[in-house]
Amino acid sequence: MLAKRWEDEYDYEEYPEYVEEQPKEQPRKKPVLVKPHPAQRAQMLLNKPLRSRCRTAFILFTVLAMAVTIRSGISASRGYVLVDTQQKAQTLEQENERLRIEIARLKAPDRIKSIAENDLGMQVPTAVYFTREK
């Protein structure tokens, strides 16, 4: 070791001011139960209503905190349901629009004419006569 410890180099007994003295153990005394003075007893009794109020305030605060937490949880779950419902409504609106376009395509006069001529063997009349009843 390059450095020496101070304790190794010097002897404590040469320097009595550095010697630590161990505190002497004192025998333990048994606790003595003493009746409180009437004024102290009155003071102790005065704290009971205060304790009761503090306990009531703590319970009330706890119940209110739980109510706020539960209410915010319910609001969050309702928000999720609302977003899900909006997404479903948007999907249904897109499907409805697609079906409207399909209906318009199926009702097109050119399509009906081509089906009548090709599939059913119908022809467009060359001359059209209108009569008028009297």
Buried (B, 14 or more C-beta within 10 A) or exposed (E): EEEEEEEEEEEEEEEEEEEEEEEEEEEEEEEEEEEEEEEEEEEEEEEEEEEEEEEEEEEEEEEEEEEEEEEEEEEEEEEEEEEEEEEEEEEEEEEEEEEEEEEEEEEEEEEEEEEEEEEEEEEEEEEEEEEEEE
